[in-house]
Structure formats: structure tokens, C-alpha cells
């Protein structure tokens, strides 16, 4: 933890960095803290104060939430190029979910003051983050519409298609969806 790379070569090129120069991306990476998580390691817990938000460089995180009855609901899996907890950090809230590494996972994290400084220096980051947030809102709206208007069979088929697109890899017999 706490490594500051001098290059962005090992970091994926997420949407939040779109339109930035190599030097700007390097500044972003150097301003953050990198950490490698082993499988099953918890990055943050639901209900803890959200002090840092994370960009997945490689690997996958499972974002889950416990109900008031103690039942775990998997909210989503995120992979390389995706961010977790940005909204909670910016709004000064607690983490709404628990993040756990599914496989060996490398993340870069920033605290709010550091990221605000970067946003002021590079406004295109804010525009890119807005696009990511709007995309997630659109996805939630689409899923809500599916819940309200489709039968169980259709929803299962759509879920399998989403999993195939997000986590599937082609193999000799079709597409393998590799989830724990």
C-alpha cells in the first residue's frame, strides 16, 4: 500500500481519464495510493465513514450490502477501469456497501481533499465522472423498468446477457462466465 508509481503504464485507462494527456494521468496516479488486495480481502465495510474512493486498476471487487435482517445482496461486481465509493466520499457519507476482492485486485485510492485539488486542476475529470455517474443511473433505471414490466424468465435472460458482456470470455464451447 502507498506505492506511488512514476508511470501510468500498469494502470488501465478508465473513462474518468478520457481526454487527459499522459502527464495528467501520471499526476492523477501519483496523487493516489495504490494497494494490492488478495482474494476475499475487504477493502471497506458498509457503514464505515467513506474517507477514500477507489479505482480498480486490475482484478474485480464485489460490492454487497447487508439487509437489516443480515442477508447479503450483491449490488454489482466492478472491474478494471471502474470506480467505487466516489459519491459517498464526495457527499461525506458512510460507505453504502462492503467492497471485497474477488481475485487479486489492484486499486488506486484518493481522499476527498486530494481529489478536489485534482478536479480544480483538471475539470475534464469532473465531466468524465459525471458521464460515469449518469451511465450508472441509466442502468439502475433500466433495471427498475425490467423489474416492473418483465417476467422472471426475461429478467434472468437479461441478467445472463449482462454477465456475459461484463465477465464473459469466449471459449471453445461458447462463453464462460467466470464468477465466484
Backbone bond lengths (Angstrom), bond angles and torsions (degrees), N, CA, C in turn:
res aa  C-N    CA-C-N  psi(-1)  N-CA   C-N-CA  omega(-1)  CA-C   N-CA-C  phi
1 X - - - 1.443 - - 1.506 109.26 -
2 X 1.348 116.54 153.03 1.445 120.05 175.54 1.512 114.23 82.81
3 X 1.328 118.21 4.91 1.456 119.37 177.74 1.514 108.76 -71.31
4 X 1.304 116.50 138.10 1.458 120.68 174.93 1.516 108.38 -116.93
5 X 1.300 117.56 103.77 1.456 119.94 -177.96 1.516 111.09 -70.48
6 X 1.306 114.59 151.74 1.459 118.88 178.84 1.519 111.13 -93.53
7 X 1.304 116.69 -2.24 1.458 119.94 -179.53 1.512 110.18 -138.71
8 X 1.303 116.56 160.45 1.464 120.40 177.91 1.522 110.60 -101.45
9 X 1.308 118.33 9.22 1.467 120.64 -175.00 1.520 112.73 -59.60
10 X 1.350 117.49 -40.39 1.458 118.88 -177.83 1.521 112.25 -82.05
11 X 1.308 118.00 -8.61 1.457 121.85 -179.30 1.523 108.91 -91.55
12 X 1.324 117.17 132.87 1.457 120.00 176.73 1.527 108.52 -63.54
13 X 1.292 117.10 166.40 1.458 121.34 -179.38 1.523 109.58 -102.65
14 X 1.316 117.25 84.20 1.465 120.81 -176.95 1.515 112.51 -71.86
15 X 1.330 115.10 164.15 1.465 121.19 179.62 1.528 112.20 -57.79
16 X 1.322 117.05 -32.30 1.467 119.92 -177.90 1.537 111.41 -64.47
17 X 1.324 118.59 -22.05 1.470 122.44 179.12 1.534 112.69 -95.18
18 X 1.318 117.50 2.65 1.465 121.84 -176.03 1.534 110.27 -56.66
19 X 1.327 115.91 134.43 1.453 121.20 177.38 1.518 114.67 81.28
20 X 1.318 117.79 2.09 1.463 120.48 -179.39 1.525 110.29 -93.56
21 X 1.308 116.06 150.55 1.460 120.90 176.67 1.526 109.44 -76.12
22 X 1.328 116.34 166.06 1.465 120.73 176.10 1.525 110.98 -57.97
23 X 1.313 117.24 -39.91 1.468 121.11 -179.55 1.531 110.80 -65.73
24 X 1.323 117.31 -39.55 1.468 120.72 178.53 1.523 111.14 -66.96
25 X 1.335 116.23 -41.90 1.465 119.89 177.21 1.526 110.22 -62.92
26 X 1.318 116.56 -41.40 1.469 120.22 178.68 1.525 110.62 -61.53
27 X 1.332 117.41 -40.58 1.466 120.74 177.28 1.523 110.70 -61.61
28 X 1.329 116.55 -41.74 1.466 120.68 178.13 1.526 110.46 -59.41
29 X 1.318 115.92 -50.84 1.457 121.09 -176.51 1.529 110.70 -63.90
30 X 1.313 116.95 -43.62 1.463 120.80 -178.59 1.522 112.32 -66.95
31 X 1.323 116.89 -24.64 1.466 120.90 179.22 1.524 112.06 -79.80
32 X 1.325 116.44 -15.54 1.461 120.57 -178.70 1.513 111.86 -99.03
33 X 1.318 115.01 176.26 1.460 122.07 175.62 1.514 108.11 -112.72
34 X 1.338 115.40 131.78 1.461 119.64 178.42 1.516 109.55 -100.21
35 X 1.328 113.76 145.13 1.459 120.46 -178.23 1.522 108.31 -146.88
36 X 1.324 115.78 141.23 1.459 120.84 175.50 1.522 108.02 -109.50
37 X 1.326 115.16 128.85 1.464 121.85 -178.37 1.518 109.60 -110.09
38 X 1.314 115.84 136.92 1.462 120.93 173.57 1.522 108.66 -81.99
39 X 1.337 117.42 159.18 1.470 119.93 179.11 1.537 111.47 -53.82
40 X 1.318 115.66 142.08 1.471 125.24 178.80 1.534 113.28 75.27
41 X 1.331 118.18 0.26 1.471 119.79 178.51 1.524 109.26 -78.33
42 X 1.323 115.90 134.53 1.451 121.94 179.19 1.522 109.64 -84.86
43 X 1.322 116.33 128.81 1.459 121.67 178.81 1.525 110.41 -86.83
44 X 1.334 116.67 -45.32 1.467 121.59 173.44 1.522 108.94 -153.27
45 X 1.336 114.53 158.36 1.463 121.04 -175.94 1.518 112.30 -109.92
46 X 1.315 115.70 140.71 1.462 122.17 173.02 1.529 108.66 -52.51
47 X 1.332 116.19 131.76 1.458 121.36 177.15 1.512 114.97 93.87
48 X 1.338 117.88 -16.65 1.466 119.89 175.94 1.522 109.58 -76.16
49 X 1.342 118.12 152.03 1.468 119.63 177.78 1.533 110.63 -59.41
50 X 1.317 116.40 131.75 1.466 121.53 -179.37 1.522 108.87 -81.28
51 X 1.317 116.16 101.69 1.462 121.65 -177.18 1.521 112.78 -104.46
52 X 1.334 117.68 -24.62 1.464 121.67 -178.73 1.521 108.13 -136.87
53 X 1.324 115.14 149.31 1.459 118.02 170.20 1.505 108.24 -118.65
54 X 1.326 116.31 162.43 1.459 121.75 -163.16 1.514 112.05 -130.68
55 X 1.323 114.29 143.88 1.454 123.28 171.43 1.521 106.55 -115.15
56 X 1.316 117.02 125.85 1.461 120.99 177.86 1.524 107.96 -79.75
57 X 1.331 116.54 120.43 1.465 121.74 177.63 1.523 111.13 -86.54
58 X 1.335 115.25 -41.41 1.468 121.36 175.67 1.517 107.35 -156.27
59 X 1.326 115.14 154.79 1.456 120.14 -178.03 1.517 111.33 94.45
60 X 1.348 115.44 -163.69 1.461 120.69 -178.33 1.521 110.42 -144.21
61 X 1.323 114.23 147.06 1.462 122.29 173.22 1.515 109.19 -116.86
62 X 1.328 115.42 142.06 1.460 121.27 171.58 1.521 106.71 -99.62
63 X 1.324 116.80 124.71 1.456 122.34 176.25 1.519 107.27 -103.63
64 X 1.324 116.13 117.98 1.455 119.96 -177.48 1.521 110.31 -133.73
65 X 1.308 114.14 161.88 1.460 120.71 -177.70 1.525 108.19 -136.18
66 X 1.327 115.46 136.78 1.455 120.25 175.49 1.518 109.55 -91.19
67 X 1.338 115.36 134.15 1.458 119.30 176.02 1.523 108.76 -76.72
68 X 1.307 116.47 171.68 1.462 120.07 178.56 1.523 111.56 -64.39
69 X 1.339 117.68 -15.28 1.456 122.11 178.02 1.529 112.23 -97.44
70 X 1.354 116.74 4.59 1.458 121.05 177.34 1.512 115.26 85.77
71 X 1.319 118.13 10.39 1.471 121.64 178.81 1.523 109.34 -88.55
72 X 1.334 115.71 130.37 1.457 120.74 179.94 1.522 110.40 -82.53
73 X 1.335 115.37 132.19 1.464 121.66 173.61 1.521 106.73 -118.45
74 X 1.325 116.56 123.09 1.464 120.01 177.03 1.520 107.11 -79.51
75 X 1.322 116.02 119.01 1.459 121.78 -177.91 1.517 110.22 -81.22
76 X 1.326 116.49 -46.74 1.461 120.49 177.99 1.517 109.19 -173.04
77 X 1.313 115.35 162.90 1.460 122.73 169.76 1.511 106.08 -106.75
78 X 1.317 116.81 138.02 1.461 119.09 175.69 1.519 108.77 -122.63
79 X 1.320 114.45 148.24 1.452 120.41 -177.59 1.514 111.75 -126.45
80 X 1.312 114.98 -164.41 1.465 122.17 -176.63 1.524 111.13 -53.10
81 X 1.332 114.58 130.70 1.456 121.10 178.18 1.512 114.08 93.53
82 X 1.336 117.86 -6.56 1.457 120.73 -178.24 1.528 110.65 -103.36
83 X 1.335 114.76 154.64 1.460 121.15 -177.07 1.518 110.98 -112.04
84 X 1.338 114.69 152.86 1.465 121.41 176.74 1.522 109.43 -132.40
85 X 1.311 115.74 138.15 1.468 125.33 170.11 1.526 115.06 77.04
86 X 1.305 118.84 10.61 1.469 120.29 -179.06 1.528 111.31 -62.57
87 X 1.321 117.92 -44.74 1.465 121.04 -177.71 1.525 110.28 -63.97
88 X 1.335 117.17 -43.59 1.468 120.66 179.61 1.528 111.16 -61.93
89 X 1.317 117.36 -41.56 1.468 120.83 179.96 1.526 110.20 -65.99
90 X 1.327 117.27 -47.44 1.465 120.26 -178.13 1.521 112.50 -64.59
91 X 1.346 116.71 -32.02 1.460 120.34 -179.45 1.522 113.46 -90.33
92 X 1.333 117.38 0.32 1.456 120.84 179.22 1.518 113.06 66.36
93 X 1.302 117.06 35.32 1.467 122.15 -177.09 1.526 110.85 -105.95
94 X 1.318 114.89 177.80 1.458 121.32 172.88 1.524 108.96 -80.51
95 X 1.336 115.51 159.69 1.462 119.29 174.41 1.527 108.28 -63.18
96 X 1.331 118.56 126.62 1.465 120.59 -178.26 1.529 113.02 -80.56
97 X 1.321 116.79 -12.76 1.470 122.56 -177.25 1.532 108.94 -139.22
98 X 1.314 114.79 170.61 1.460 122.20 170.26 1.520 107.10 -102.60
99 X 1.336 117.10 137.06 1.464 121.65 177.44 1.524 108.65 -111.85
100 X 1.326 115.28 126.49 1.462 121.59 -178.83 1.520 109.26 -131.00
101 X 1.329 116.67 137.86 1.462 121.08 177.80 1.526 109.38 -69.63
102 X 1.323 115.76 132.46 1.458 121.97 177.70 1.521 109.53 -87.72
103 X 1.314 115.59 -34.34 1.461 124.22 179.62 1.519 105.66 -143.00
104 X 1.319 118.00 179.71 1.462 117.49 176.54 1.527 107.94 -57.25
105 X 1.320 115.88 125.38 1.456 121.78 -171.11 1.518 109.89 -134.14
106 X 1.317 115.41 135.33 1.470 121.11 176.24 1.522 108.69 -111.87
107 X 1.323 115.37 131.55 1.459 121.47 179.91 1.522 109.74 -127.72
108 X 1.320 115.32 156.32 1.464 122.62 167.84 1.515 105.76 -118.28
109 X 1.343 116.27 137.18 1.461 119.64 -178.26 1.516 110.94 -128.02
110 X 1.334 114.30 155.75 1.457 122.15 177.99 1.520 108.53 -136.18
111 X 1.322 116.16 147.04 1.457 119.47 170.13 1.527 107.68 -89.56
112 X 1.314 116.45 169.23 1.465 121.31 -174.68 1.527 112.87 -61.96
113 X 1.346 120.52 -48.87 1.471 119.00 -178.64 1.536 113.52 -59.92
114 X 1.328 116.31 -40.30 1.468 119.80 179.33 1.516 110.27 -64.18
115 X 1.329 116.41 -45.26 1.452 118.80 -177.27 1.521 112.15 -69.48
116 X 1.315 117.83 -36.03 1.467 119.86 176.42 1.525 110.81 -61.96
117 X 1.326 116.33 -39.82 1.470 119.72 176.57 1.530 109.98 -60.55
118 X 1.328 116.65 -42.82 1.466 120.67 179.49 1.532 111.55 -66.57
119 X 1.338 116.32 -37.92 1.471 119.68 178.00 1.522 111.70 -63.11
120 X 1.333 116.19 -40.67 1.469 119.37 178.66 1.529 111.21 -66.96
121 X 1.312 116.08 -35.44 1.473 119.91 179.74 1.526 112.12 -75.76
122 X 1.327 116.50 -29.98 1.467 121.65 -175.40 1.534 109.81 -135.86
123 X 1.329 118.28 80.92 1.477 121.12 -176.28 1.531 114.25 -58.73
124 X 1.333 117.75 -21.86 1.466 119.19 179.69 1.531 111.40 -62.94
125 X 1.331 117.27 -24.26 1.466 120.35 176.33 1.531 109.53 -62.62
126 X 1.327 116.63 -43.75 1.474 120.71 -179.72 1.526 110.57 -62.45
127 X 1.315 116.64 -41.63 1.469 120.58 178.92 1.531 109.51 -63.76
128 X 1.324 116.70 -43.69 1.464 120.74 179.16 1.525 111.24 -64.25
129 X 1.338 117.34 -41.29 1.465 120.57 178.97 1.525 110.83 -65.27
130 X 1.315 116.51 -38.93 1.458 120.28 177.41 1.532 110.05 -60.11
131 X 1.305 117.19 -42.11 1.466 120.83 178.73 1.524 110.82 -62.05
132 X 1.329 117.27 -40.43 1.468 121.33 178.90 1.526 110.45 -65.13
133 X 1.330 117.29 -45.31 1.465 121.41 -179.98 1.527 110.34 -63.32
134 X 1.319 117.13 -43.10 1.469 120.13 179.07 1.525 111.49 -63.69
135 X 1.315 116.73 -36.54 1.462 120.66 177.38 1.534 110.27 -63.37
136 X 1.330 116.53 -41.78 1.469 119.84 178.28 1.529 111.29 -66.27
137 X 1.329 117.22 -39.63 1.465 120.15 177.34 1.523 110.00 -61.77
138 X 1.316 116.31 -43.37 1.462 120.68 178.33 1.531 110.93 -61.07
139 X 1.322 116.57 -40.25 1.460 121.07 178.33 1.534 110.87 -63.36
140 X 1.322 117.28 -43.30 1.469 120.88 178.26 1.522 110.42 -63.65
141 X 1.320 117.00 -42.19 1.465 120.16 178.25 1.527 111.05 -61.87
142 X 1.319 116.25 -40.74 1.465 120.51 179.51 1.522 110.36 -64.05
143 X 1.315 116.88 -42.82 1.465 119.64 179.12 1.520 111.36 -66.35
144 X 1.304 117.71 -37.87 1.460 121.01 177.27 1.530 109.98 -62.67
145 X 1.322 116.45 -44.09 1.464 120.65 177.37 1.528 110.39 -59.62
146 X 1.331 116.54 -42.64 1.466 120.13 178.35 1.531 110.86 -60.44
147 X 1.336 116.84 -43.79 1.464 120.88 179.64 1.527 111.77 -60.99
148 X 1.328 114.97 -38.90 1.472 119.98 -177.00 1.516 113.48 -78.66
149 X 1.316 117.92 -27.24 1.455 118.69 -167.96 1.520 116.07 -122.02
150 X 1.336 118.84 -6.96 1.458 119.70 -175.84 1.523 111.22 -117.80
151 X 1.312 114.83 155.14 1.457 120.94 174.97 1.520 111.15 -77.15
152 X 1.320 114.76 168.98 1.461 121.03 -177.56 1.525 111.34 -58.38
153 X 1.325 117.33 -43.50 1.468 120.60 -177.47 1.526 111.10 -60.99
154 X 1.331 116.64 -43.41 1.473 120.55 179.01 1.520 110.91 -63.86
155 X 1.333 116.89 -42.08 1.467 120.10 -179.05 1.522 111.38 -65.53
156 X 1.323 116.75 -39.38 1.468 119.98 177.01 1.518 110.11 -63.77
157 X 1.329 116.85 -44.04 1.470 120.75 179.41 1.529 110.55 -61.09
158 X 1.332 117.47 -44.15 1.470 120.57 178.24 1.530 111.37 -63.70
159 X 1.320 116.78 -40.29 1.469 120.46 178.87 1.523 110.51 -62.63
160 X 1.324 116.71 -42.42 1.466 119.96 177.71 1.528 111.22 -63.81
161 X 1.324 116.87 -39.78 1.470 119.76 177.29 1.534 110.83 -63.36
162 X 1.327 116.90 -42.63 1.469 119.85 178.06 1.520 110.95 -62.37
163 X 1.339 116.64 -45.16 1.463 120.46 178.25 1.522 111.00 -60.82
164 X 1.325 115.98 -41.85 1.455 120.56 179.27 1.530 110.46 -60.41
165 X 1.336 116.91 -43.24 1.461 120.75 -178.56 1.527 111.97 -70.10
166 X 1.335 117.66 -37.53 1.457 121.69 -175.04 1.524 113.11 -85.75
167 X 1.342 117.55 -37.59 1.461 119.90 -171.32 1.522 113.25 -127.76
168 X 1.321 117.15 4.89 1.452 119.85 -176.65 1.520 113.29 -85.96
169 X 1.337 114.59 147.88 1.466 121.11 173.59 1.526 107.77 -131.51
170 X 1.325 115.02 139.62 1.466 119.87 179.37 1.522 109.56 -67.92
171 X 1.328 114.26 138.99 1.453 120.54 173.41 1.528 107.94 -140.44
172 X 1.313 117.22 179.13 1.458 121.19 -174.93 1.522 112.67 -58.45
173 X 1.314 117.46 -34.38 1.471 120.86 -175.51 1.518 113.74 -97.76
174 X 1.318 118.98 8.32 1.452 120.86 -179.24 1.515 110.88 136.84
175 X 1.329 116.46 -127.83 1.459 121.86 -179.26 1.518 108.78 -124.89
176 X 1.320 115.54 126.45 1.459 121.75 179.36 1.521 108.94 -94.73
177 X 1.333 116.41 124.91 1.459 122.28 174.85 1.510 106.29 -98.96
178 X 1.329 116.55 106.58 1.457 121.96 -172.08 1.521 110.50 -100.13
179 X 1.331 115.54 89.77 1.456 121.44 176.91 1.520 108.52 -122.73
180 X 1.338 116.70 150.33 1.468 119.35 -178.76 1.528 111.85 -66.76
